[in-house]
Amino acid sequence: MNGRVLRAQITMRCCGTTAPKPTAGPCWQLFVAMTGLVSDWPVFTWPTSLQAPTVEERAAALASLGFTLAEDADWEWCEDTTPEYHPHPVRVVLMAAAQIRPLDGGAG
């Protein structure tokens, strides 16, 4: 199973989060996309901040969830916009994704 390659995504939660724990303001979250319910996906939430997590912080978050970047993988960044239904004007947001794999004995 350790040869399995998955995908992680990092996104700015502009209005805070409700899961797995509520936050009072904008924060970054890392998700590991897996089969099954989205609510069951491994997730790491950084403290409320607009500052994007560093490479080292992303690696530590992945490791805390039992994952690491796949061999020769890099984070790929892209821009999107917040949905029109948000309670603020539409704005540009950054997202990142990378191929990952379970650590030996990890949660994958």
Summary of the structure (lengths in Angstrom):
residues: 108
radius of gyration: 14.1
end to end distance: 7.4
largest distance: 44.4
contacts: 279
relative contact order: 0.29
helix: 12%
strand: 35%
